[in-house]
Amino acid sequence: MNRILTLLGLVTVLVVSPVQVTQGFQREDAEKLEEGFVSLFDGKTLEGWEGNLKYFRIEEGAVVAGSLKEKIPNNEFLCTKKQYGNFDLRFEVKLQGEGNNAGVQFRSKRVPNDHEVSGFQCDVGGAWNRPVWGALYDESRRNKMMAEAPAASISNWVKDKDWNKMRVLADGDRIQIFLNDHQTVDYTETDKKIAKTGVIGLQIHSGPPTEAWYRAIRIREL
């Protein structure tokens, strides 16, 4: 009897192990980068980034900005050390908590001796009593929305409290933004003084306790 149970145990191991290995390969295949893209975040460290680490941490393979335990006194940004000009930037983001605003800066720069960053932002969440997911905001420069999709459309496209796929395509004067494969912005910059290069930054907006989660951050330079 013991011998039979031992044999059954061996069979179980032989059956289960290949399944576990197969699932592992499937996850790895799903996480492979699109051709020409490089990852900006390895899921484990903040190598290549700088910012106020009181408001940024790594959890479950994502950058978590903000806190659910306390208010965020200022806008805070975790920025790349490298600058980028023309690119195809893709990432996933979700919001949690009382607040409802964050975003990803690009072609931006740090404001000297300040917590702010100046430049374009792919907005995330809501503002001015409307959804602004995928809108193009000019942070700490012109301080206004440059382009955005109709609120009704955004409400149909966004996944509330869940992961949303975002894409920013910046090529010369033209900037396009996509939310879950729906285009929200197709904007052409006419001011030749506006910078076409800069850092990429992950934002958490000041306000009530909020977390913005960012993952799968990758880029292809054009």
PyRosetta script that sets phi, psi and omega in degrees:
from pyrosetta import init, pose_from_sequence

init()
pose = pose_from_sequence("MNRILTLLGLVTVLVVSPVQVTQGFQREDAEKLEEGFVSLFDGKTLEGWEGNLKYFRIEEGAVVAGSLKEKIPNNEFLCTKKQYGNFDLRFEVKLQGEGNNAGVQFRSKRVPNDHEVSGFQCDVGGAWNRPVWGALYDESRRNKMMAEAPAASISNWVKDKDWNKMRVLADGDRIQIFLNDHQTVDYTETDKKIAKTGVIGLQIHSGPPTEAWYRAIRIREL")
pose.set_psi(1, -47.4)
pose.set_omega(1, 178.9)
pose.set_phi(2, -59.4)
pose.set_psi(2, -37.0)
pose.set_omega(2, -179.1)
pose.set_phi(3, -66.5)
pose.set_psi(3, -38.0)
pose.set_omega(3, 179.0)
pose.set_phi(4, -65.7)
pose.set_psi(4, -43.8)
pose.set_omega(4, 179.4)
pose.set_phi(5, -62.3)
pose.set_psi(5, -39.2)
pose.set_omega(5, 178.1)
pose.set_phi(6, -61.9)
pose.set_psi(6, -43.0)
pose.set_omega(6, 179.3)
pose.set_phi(7, -64.9)
pose.set_psi(7, -39.9)
pose.set_omega(7, 177.9)
pose.set_phi(8, -63.2)
pose.set_psi(8, -39.3)
pose.set_omega(8, 177.4)
pose.set_phi(9, -60.7)
pose.set_psi(9, -41.2)
pose.set_omega(9, 179.1)
pose.set_phi(10, -65.1)
pose.set_psi(10, -40.1)
pose.set_omega(10, 178.7)
pose.set_phi(11, -62.2)
pose.set_psi(11, -42.0)
pose.set_omega(11, 179.6)
pose.set_phi(12, -59.9)
pose.set_psi(12, -44.2)
pose.set_omega(12, 179.6)
pose.set_phi(13, -61.5)
pose.set_psi(13, -43.2)
pose.set_omega(13, -178.2)
pose.set_phi(14, -66.1)
pose.set_psi(14, -30.7)
pose.set_omega(14, -179.7)
pose.set_phi(15, -78.6)
pose.set_psi(15, -42.9)
pose.set_omega(15, -173.5)
pose.set_phi(16, -75.2)
pose.set_psi(16, -41.5)
pose.set_omega(16, -172.8)
pose.set_phi(17, -57.4)
pose.set_psi(17, -47.1)
pose.set_omega(17, 179.1)
pose.set_phi(18, -60.5)
pose.set_psi(18, -34.3)
pose.set_omega(18, 179.5)
pose.set_phi(19, -64.5)
pose.set_psi(19, -44.5)
pose.set_omega(19, -179.7)
pose.set_phi(20, -62.8)
pose.set_psi(20, -41.5)
pose.set_omega(20, 179.3)
pose.set_phi(21, -64.0)
pose.set_psi(21, -43.6)
pose.set_omega(21, -179.9)
pose.set_phi(22, -60.8)
pose.set_psi(22, -43.9)
pose.set_omega(22, 179.1)
pose.set_phi(23, -61.3)
pose.set_psi(23, -38.8)
pose.set_omega(23, 178.4)
pose.set_phi(24, -61.6)
pose.set_psi(24, -45.1)
pose.set_omega(24, 178.4)
pose.set_phi(25, -63.6)
pose.set_psi(25, -37.1)
pose.set_omega(25, 179.8)
pose.set_phi(26, -63.4)
pose.set_psi(26, -42.2)
pose.set_omega(26, 179.1)
pose.set_phi(27, -64.3)
pose.set_psi(27, -42.8)
pose.set_omega(27, -179.6)
pose.set_phi(28, -64.2)
pose.set_psi(28, -41.5)
pose.set_omega(28, 179.2)
pose.set_phi(29, -62.2)
pose.set_psi(29, -39.4)
pose.set_omega(29, -178.4)
pose.set_phi(30, -66.6)
pose.set_psi(30, -26.0)
pose.set_omega(30, -176.6)
pose.set_phi(31, -94.3)
pose.set_psi(31, 0.9)
pose.set_omega(31, 179.2)
pose.set_phi(32, -64.4)
pose.set_psi(32, 142.3)
pose.set_omega(32, -178.5)
pose.set_phi(33, -73.8)
pose.set_psi(33, 148.4)
pose.set_omega(33, 172.5)
pose.set_phi(34, -62.5)
pose.set_psi(34, 155.6)
pose.set_omega(34, -176.0)
pose.set_phi(35, -59.1)
pose.set_psi(35, 129.4)
pose.set_omega(35, 177.7)
pose.set_phi(36, 89.2)
pose.set_psi(36, -7.3)
pose.set_omega(36, -179.1)
pose.set_phi(37, -91.3)
pose.set_psi(37, 150.9)
pose.set_omega(37, 172.3)
pose.set_phi(38, -125.2)
pose.set_psi(38, 147.8)
pose.set_omega(38, -179.1)
pose.set_phi(39, -80.9)
pose.set_psi(39, 137.1)
pose.set_omega(39, 175.6)
pose.set_phi(40, -95.8)
pose.set_psi(40, -9.8)
pose.set_omega(40, -177.8)
pose.set_phi(41, -144.0)
pose.set_psi(41, 123.0)
pose.set_omega(41, -175.3)
pose.set_phi(42, -85.0)
pose.set_psi(42, -0.5)
pose.set_omega(42, 178.7)
pose.set_phi(43, 83.1)
pose.set_psi(43, -3.7)
pose.set_omega(43, -175.5)
pose.set_phi(44, -128.0)
pose.set_psi(44, -33.1)
pose.set_omega(44, -177.5)
pose.set_phi(45, -133.5)
pose.set_psi(45, 169.3)
pose.set_omega(45, 176.4)
pose.set_phi(46, -106.2)
pose.set_psi(46, 31.5)
pose.set_omega(46, 177.4)
pose.set_phi(47, -61.4)
pose.set_psi(47, 130.9)
pose.set_omega(47, -178.6)
pose.set_phi(48, 91.3)
pose.set_psi(48, 0.1)
pose.set_omega(48, -179.2)
pose.set_phi(49, -123.1)
pose.set_psi(49, 157.5)
pose.set_omega(49, 175.0)
pose.set_phi(50, -145.0)
pose.set_psi(50, 149.3)
pose.set_omega(50, -180.0)
pose.set_phi(51, 167.2)
pose.set_psi(51, -176.7)
pose.set_omega(51, 179.2)
pose.set_phi(52, -79.1)
pose.set_psi(52, 100.9)
pose.set_omega(52, -172.9)
pose.set_phi(53, -72.7)
pose.set_psi(53, -0.9)
pose.set_omega(53, 171.4)
pose.set_phi(54, -66.5)
pose.set_psi(54, -25.9)
pose.set_omega(54, -174.7)
pose.set_phi(55, -113.9)
pose.set_psi(55, 7.7)
pose.set_omega(55, 179.2)
pose.set_phi(56, -137.5)
pose.set_psi(56, 133.5)
pose.set_omega(56, 179.1)
pose.set_phi(57, -147.7)
pose.set_psi(57, 172.3)
pose.set_omega(57, 178.0)
pose.set_phi(58, -111.0)
pose.set_psi(58, 131.2)
pose.set_omega(58, -179.6)
pose.set_phi(59, -149.4)
pose.set_psi(59, 129.4)
pose.set_omega(59, 177.0)
pose.set_phi(60, 53.3)
pose.set_psi(60, 39.4)
pose.set_omega(60, 177.4)
pose.set_phi(61, 73.6)
pose.set_psi(61, 16.8)
pose.set_omega(61, -179.4)
pose.set_phi(62, -128.9)
pose.set_psi(62, 155.4)
pose.set_omega(62, 168.7)
pose.set_phi(63, -83.7)
pose.set_psi(63, 123.4)
pose.set_omega(63, 178.6)
pose.set_phi(64, -107.7)
pose.set_psi(64, 119.7)
pose.set_omega(64, -179.8)
pose.set_phi(65, -106.0)
pose.set_psi(65, 133.3)
pose.set_omega(65, 177.4)
pose.set_phi(66, 96.2)
pose.set_psi(66, -161.3)
pose.set_omega(66, -175.9)
pose.set_phi(67, -157.2)
pose.set_psi(67, 146.6)
pose.set_omega(67, 174.2)
pose.set_phi(68, -95.1)
pose.set_psi(68, 0.5)
pose.set_omega(68, -175.0)
pose.set_phi(69, -105.2)
pose.set_psi(69, -19.1)
pose.set_omega(69, -177.6)
pose.set_phi(70, -150.0)
pose.set_psi(70, 159.5)
pose.set_omega(70, 178.1)
pose.set_phi(71, -66.4)
pose.set_psi(71, 153.9)
pose.set_omega(71, 175.8)
pose.set_phi(72, -101.0)
pose.set_psi(72, 111.8)
pose.set_omega(72, -172.5)
pose.set_phi(73, -69.7)
pose.set_psi(73, -33.8)
pose.set_omega(73, -178.3)
pose.set_phi(74, -134.5)
pose.set_psi(74, 159.5)
pose.set_omega(74, 166.8)
pose.set_phi(75, -60.3)
pose.set_psi(75, 133.9)
pose.set_omega(75, 178.8)
pose.set_phi(76, -126.5)
pose.set_psi(76, 148.2)
pose.set_omega(76, -174.6)
pose.set_phi(77, -136.7)
pose.set_psi(77, 134.1)
pose.set_omega(77, 170.5)
pose.set_phi(78, -104.4)
pose.set_psi(78, 116.0)
pose.set_omega(78, -169.8)
pose.set_phi(79, -115.6)
pose.set_psi(79, 150.3)
pose.set_omega(79, 173.9)
pose.set_phi(80, -70.0)
pose.set_psi(80, 148.7)
pose.set_omega(80, 174.8)
pose.set_phi(81, -78.9)
pose.set_psi(81, -22.1)
pose.set_omega(81, -179.9)
pose.set_phi(82, -94.6)
pose.set_psi(82, 149.1)
pose.set_omega(82, 176.3)
pose.set_phi(83, -99.6)
pose.set_psi(83, 151.0)
pose.set_omega(83, -178.8)
pose.set_phi(84, -133.5)
pose.set_psi(84, 147.8)
pose.set_omega(84, -179.7)
pose.set_phi(85, -112.7)
pose.set_psi(85, -85.0)
pose.set_omega(85, 176.9)
pose.set_phi(86, -95.7)
pose.set_psi(86, 130.0)
pose.set_omega(86, -172.3)
pose.set_phi(87, -165.2)
pose.set_psi(87, 166.7)
pose.set_omega(87, 169.8)
pose.set_phi(88, -118.1)
pose.set_psi(88, 106.7)
pose.set_omega(88, -176.5)
pose.set_phi(89, -106.1)
pose.set_psi(89, 130.7)
pose.set_omega(89, 178.9)
pose.set_phi(90, -131.3)
pose.set_psi(90, 143.8)
pose.set_omega(90, 179.7)
pose.set_phi(91, -162.1)
pose.set_psi(91, 168.6)
pose.set_omega(91, 174.3)
pose.set_phi(92, -120.5)
pose.set_psi(92, 144.8)
pose.set_omega(92, -175.6)
pose.set_phi(93, -148.5)
pose.set_psi(93, 147.3)
pose.set_omega(93, 171.8)
pose.set_phi(94, -144.2)
pose.set_psi(94, 155.9)
pose.set_omega(94, -180.0)
pose.set_phi(95, -116.7)
pose.set_psi(95, 144.5)
pose.set_omega(95, 177.3)
pose.set_phi(96, -139.2)
pose.set_psi(96, 150.6)
pose.set_omega(96, 174.7)
pose.set_phi(97, 106.2)
pose.set_psi(97, -168.4)
pose.set_omega(97, -175.5)
pose.set_phi(98, -75.0)
pose.set_psi(98, -37.1)
pose.set_omega(98, -179.3)
pose.set_phi(99, -77.9)
pose.set_psi(99, 172.9)
pose.set_omega(99, -174.0)
pose.set_phi(100, -152.0)
pose.set_psi(100, 44.3)
pose.set_omega(100, 178.3)
pose.set_phi(101, -154.1)
pose.set_psi(101, 136.6)
pose.set_omega(101, 174.6)
pose.set_phi(102, -158.9)
pose.set_psi(102, -161.5)
pose.set_omega(102, 178.6)
pose.set_phi(103, 165.8)
pose.set_psi(103, 174.3)
pose.set_omega(103, 179.0)
pose.set_phi(104, -124.0)
pose.set_psi(104, 118.6)
pose.set_omega(104, 177.5)
pose.set_phi(105, -76.1)
pose.set_psi(105, 152.6)
pose.set_omega(105, 170.9)
pose.set_phi(106, -155.1)
pose.set_psi(106, 156.7)
pose.set_omega(106, -172.6)
pose.set_phi(107, 47.8)
pose.set_psi(107, 44.9)
pose.set_omega(107, -173.4)
pose.set_phi(108, -119.7)
pose.set_psi(108, 170.5)
pose.set_omega(108, 176.4)
pose.set_phi(109, -145.1)
pose.set_psi(109, 153.6)
pose.set_omega(109, 175.7)
pose.set_phi(110, -66.9)
pose.set_psi(110, 139.3)
pose.set_omega(110, 171.1)
pose.set_phi(111, -81.4)
pose.set_psi(111, 123.1)
pose.set_omega(111, -176.4)
pose.set_phi(112, -55.4)
pose.set_psi(112, 135.4)
pose.set_omega(112, 176.9)
pose.set_phi(113, 55.7)
pose.set_psi(113, 37.6)
pose.set_omega(113, -178.6)
pose.set_phi(114, -148.5)
pose.set_psi(114, 163.7)
pose.set_omega(114, 176.9)
pose.set_phi(115, -84.1)
pose.set_psi(115, -11.7)
pose.set_omega(115, -172.9)
pose.set_phi(116, -82.7)
pose.set_psi(116, 160.9)
pose.set_omega(116, 173.3)
pose.set_phi(117, -125.7)
pose.set_psi(117, 139.8)
pose.set_omega(117, -176.6)
pose.set_phi(118, -111.1)
pose.set_psi(118, 127.7)
pose.set_omega(118, 178.3)
pose.set_phi(119, 148.5)
pose.set_psi(119, -168.7)
pose.set_omega(119, -178.6)
pose.set_phi(120, -71.1)
pose.set_psi(120, 147.8)
pose.set_omega(120, 175.9)
pose.set_phi(121, -136.3)
pose.set_psi(121, 132.4)
pose.set_omega(121, 167.3)
pose.set_phi(122, -83.6)
pose.set_psi(122, 106.9)
pose.set_omega(122, -172.2)
pose.set_phi(123, -74.1)
pose.set_psi(123, 151.9)
pose.set_omega(123, 179.9)
pose.set_phi(124, -135.8)
pose.set_psi(124, 129.6)
pose.set_omega(124, 175.4)
pose.set_phi(125, 104.4)
pose.set_psi(125, -137.4)
pose.set_omega(125, -178.2)
pose.set_phi(126, -133.3)
pose.set_psi(126, 157.5)
pose.set_omega(126, 176.4)
pose.set_phi(127, -161.8)
pose.set_psi(127, 149.2)
pose.set_omega(127, 178.5)
pose.set_phi(128, 52.5)
pose.set_psi(128, 40.5)
pose.set_omega(128, 175.4)
pose.set_phi(129, 62.0)
pose.set_psi(129, 32.1)
pose.set_omega(129, 175.7)
pose.set_phi(130, -151.7)
pose.set_psi(130, 154.8)
pose.set_omega(130, 175.9)
pose.set_phi(131, -71.9)
pose.set_psi(131, 137.3)
pose.set_omega(131, -179.4)
pose.set_phi(132, -126.7)
pose.set_psi(132, 22.7)
pose.set_omega(132, 177.2)
pose.set_phi(133, -55.9)
pose.set_psi(133, 127.9)
pose.set_omega(133, 176.6)
pose.set_phi(134, 77.8)
pose.set_psi(134, 8.7)
pose.set_omega(134, 176.8)
pose.set_phi(135, -78.9)
pose.set_psi(135, 158.7)
pose.set_omega(135, 177.2)
pose.set_phi(136, -106.0)
pose.set_psi(136, 112.2)
pose.set_omega(136, -179.1)
pose.set_phi(137, -112.3)
pose.set_psi(137, 146.6)
pose.set_omega(137, 176.9)
pose.set_phi(138, -104.7)
pose.set_psi(138, 97.6)
pose.set_omega(138, -172.2)
pose.set_phi(139, -77.6)
pose.set_psi(139, 127.9)
pose.set_omega(139, 173.3)
pose.set_phi(140, 53.4)
pose.set_psi(140, 30.6)
pose.set_omega(140, 177.2)
pose.set_phi(141, -137.1)
pose.set_psi(141, -81.1)
pose.set_omega(141, 172.7)
pose.set_phi(142, -91.1)
pose.set_psi(142, -15.3)
pose.set_omega(142, 175.0)
pose.set_phi(143, 53.1)
pose.set_psi(143, 50.8)
pose.set_omega(143, 178.0)
pose.set_phi(144, -158.4)
pose.set_psi(144, 161.3)
pose.set_omega(144, 173.9)
pose.set_phi(145, -71.5)
pose.set_psi(145, 128.4)
pose.set_omega(145, 177.8)
pose.set_phi(146, -91.4)
pose.set_psi(146, -28.5)
pose.set_omega(146, 178.6)
pose.set_phi(147, -168.5)
pose.set_psi(147, 149.0)
pose.set_omega(147, 177.6)
pose.set_phi(148, -161.0)
pose.set_psi(148, 158.9)
pose.set_omega(148, 178.2)
pose.set_phi(149, -85.8)
pose.set_psi(149, 160.4)
pose.set_omega(149, 176.6)
pose.set_phi(150, -59.3)
pose.set_psi(150, 139.3)
pose.set_omega(150, -177.9)
pose.set_phi(151, -56.6)
pose.set_psi(151, -37.9)
pose.set_omega(151, -179.1)
pose.set_phi(152, -63.6)
pose.set_psi(152, -39.1)
pose.set_omega(152, 178.7)
pose.set_phi(153, -66.5)
pose.set_psi(153, -45.5)
pose.set_omega(153, -179.6)
pose.set_phi(154, -59.5)
pose.set_psi(154, -42.4)
pose.set_omega(154, -179.6)
pose.set_phi(155, -59.6)
pose.set_psi(155, -32.1)
pose.set_omega(155, 178.6)
pose.set_phi(156, -78.9)
pose.set_psi(156, -26.4)
pose.set_omega(156, -174.4)
pose.set_phi(157, -92.3)
pose.set_psi(157, -29.8)
pose.set_omega(157, -172.4)
pose.set_phi(158, -81.0)
pose.set_psi(158, 149.7)
pose.set_omega(158, 175.2)
pose.set_phi(159, -106.7)
pose.set_psi(159, 103.0)
pose.set_omega(159, -174.4)
pose.set_phi(160, -65.6)
pose.set_psi(160, 133.3)
pose.set_omega(160, 178.4)
pose.set_phi(161, 61.5)
pose.set_psi(161, 17.5)
pose.set_omega(161, -178.2)
pose.set_phi(162, -131.2)
pose.set_psi(162, 173.9)
pose.set_omega(162, -179.9)
pose.set_phi(163, -70.6)
pose.set_psi(163, 135.7)
pose.set_omega(163, 176.5)
pose.set_phi(164, -124.6)
pose.set_psi(164, 136.8)
pose.set_omega(164, 178.1)
pose.set_phi(165, -85.2)
pose.set_psi(165, 130.8)
pose.set_omega(165, 179.4)
pose.set_phi(166, -124.7)
pose.set_psi(166, 149.1)
pose.set_omega(166, 177.3)
pose.set_phi(167, -142.3)
pose.set_psi(167, 132.1)
pose.set_omega(167, 175.2)
pose.set_phi(168, -120.4)
pose.set_psi(168, 120.0)
pose.set_omega(168, 179.6)
pose.set_phi(169, -113.9)
pose.set_psi(169, 108.0)
pose.set_omega(169, -178.3)
pose.set_phi(170, -115.0)
pose.set_psi(170, 118.2)
pose.set_omega(170, -177.4)
pose.set_phi(171, -142.0)
pose.set_psi(171, 103.6)
pose.set_omega(171, -176.7)
pose.set_phi(172, 64.8)
pose.set_psi(172, -128.6)
pose.set_omega(172, -179.8)
pose.set_phi(173, -82.0)
pose.set_psi(173, -11.0)
pose.set_omega(173, -174.0)
pose.set_phi(174, -96.0)
pose.set_psi(174, 133.0)
pose.set_omega(174, 177.8)
pose.set_phi(175, -127.3)
pose.set_psi(175, 125.5)
pose.set_omega(175, 176.1)
pose.set_phi(176, -121.3)
pose.set_psi(176, 141.2)
pose.set_omega(176, 179.1)
pose.set_phi(177, -129.4)
pose.set_psi(177, 142.7)
pose.set_omega(177, -178.5)
pose.set_phi(178, -130.8)
pose.set_psi(178, 140.4)
pose.set_omega(178, 176.2)
pose.set_phi(179, -120.6)
pose.set_psi(179, 115.2)
pose.set_omega(179, -179.2)
pose.set_phi(180, 48.4)
pose.set_psi(180, 46.0)
pose.set_omega(180, 176.6)
pose.set_phi(181, 72.7)
pose.set_psi(181, 8.3)
pose.set_omega(181, 174.8)
pose.set_phi(182, -105.6)
pose.set_psi(182, 130.2)
pose.set_omega(182, -179.9)
pose.set_phi(183, -74.9)
pose.set_psi(183, 128.7)
pose.set_omega(183, 179.0)
pose.set_phi(184, -105.5)
pose.set_psi(184, -28.9)
pose.set_omega(184, -174.4)
pose.set_phi(185, -140.7)
pose.set_psi(185, 137.3)
pose.set_omega(185, 167.7)
pose.set_phi(186, -137.9)
pose.set_psi(186, 94.2)
pose.set_omega(186, -168.3)
pose.set_phi(187, -118.8)
pose.set_psi(187, 138.9)
pose.set_omega(187, 175.3)
pose.set_phi(188, -117.1)
pose.set_psi(188, 121.2)
pose.set_omega(188, -180.0)
pose.set_phi(189, -79.2)
pose.set_psi(189, 128.3)
pose.set_omega(189, -179.1)
pose.set_phi(190, -104.5)
pose.set_psi(190, -13.3)
pose.set_omega(190, 180.0)
pose.set_phi(191, -86.7)
pose.set_psi(191, 110.9)
pose.set_omega(191, -175.4)
pose.set_phi(192, -70.3)
pose.set_psi(192, -11.7)
pose.set_omega(192, 178.6)
pose.set_phi(193, -83.5)
pose.set_psi(193, -11.9)
pose.set_omega(193, -179.5)
pose.set_phi(194, -73.4)
pose.set_psi(194, 129.2)
pose.set_omega(194, -176.1)
pose.set_phi(195, -62.6)
pose.set_psi(195, 142.4)
pose.set_omega(195, 177.9)
pose.set_phi(196, -107.5)
pose.set_psi(196, 7.5)
pose.set_omega(196, 174.6)
pose.set_phi(197, -136.9)
pose.set_psi(197, 161.4)
pose.set_omega(197, 177.5)
pose.set_phi(198, 161.5)
pose.set_psi(198, -174.4)
pose.set_omega(198, -178.1)
pose.set_phi(199, -85.0)
pose.set_psi(199, 165.2)
pose.set_omega(199, 171.1)
pose.set_phi(200, -106.0)
pose.set_psi(200, 135.0)
pose.set_omega(200, -176.0)
pose.set_phi(201, -136.6)
pose.set_psi(201, 138.0)
pose.set_omega(201, 176.4)
pose.set_phi(202, -95.0)
pose.set_psi(202, 125.4)
pose.set_omega(202, -174.8)
pose.set_phi(203, -107.4)
pose.set_psi(203, 148.0)
pose.set_omega(203, 160.1)
pose.set_phi(204, -123.6)
pose.set_psi(204, 129.5)
pose.set_omega(204, -175.2)
pose.set_phi(205, -81.0)
pose.set_psi(205, 148.3)
pose.set_omega(205, 174.8)
pose.set_phi(206, -63.5)
pose.set_psi(206, 152.7)
pose.set_omega(206, 178.4)
pose.set_phi(207, 138.4)
pose.set_psi(207, -156.7)
pose.set_omega(207, -177.3)
pose.set_phi(208, -65.0)
pose.set_psi(208, 166.0)
pose.set_omega(208, -178.7)
pose.set_phi(209, -51.6)
pose.set_psi(209, 123.7)
pose.set_omega(209, -175.8)
pose.set_phi(210, -152.2)
pose.set_psi(210, 148.8)
pose.set_omega(210, 171.1)
pose.set_phi(211, -126.1)
pose.set_psi(211, 135.8)
pose.set_omega(211, 169.8)
pose.set_phi(212, -113.4)
pose.set_psi(212, 123.5)
pose.set_omega(212, -179.7)
pose.set_phi(213, -103.8)
pose.set_psi(213, 130.5)
pose.set_omega(213, -179.8)
pose.set_phi(214, -124.9)
pose.set_psi(214, 135.9)
pose.set_omega(214, 177.5)
pose.set_phi(215, -150.8)
pose.set_psi(215, 173.8)
pose.set_omega(215, 178.1)
pose.set_phi(216, 50.1)
pose.set_psi(216, 45.8)
pose.set_omega(216, -178.1)
pose.set_phi(217, -86.0)
pose.set_psi(217, 114.1)
pose.set_omega(217, -179.7)
pose.set_phi(218, -143.8)
pose.set_psi(218, 159.9)
pose.set_omega(218, -172.8)
pose.set_phi(219, -144.3)
pose.set_psi(219, 147.6)
pose.set_omega(219, 171.1)
pose.set_phi(220, -125.5)
pose.set_psi(220, 117.4)
pose.set_omega(220, 179.5)
pose.set_phi(221, -78.3)
pose.set_psi(221, 139.6)
pose.set_omega(221, -176.8)
pose.set_phi(222, -95.8)
pose.dump_pdb("model.pdb")
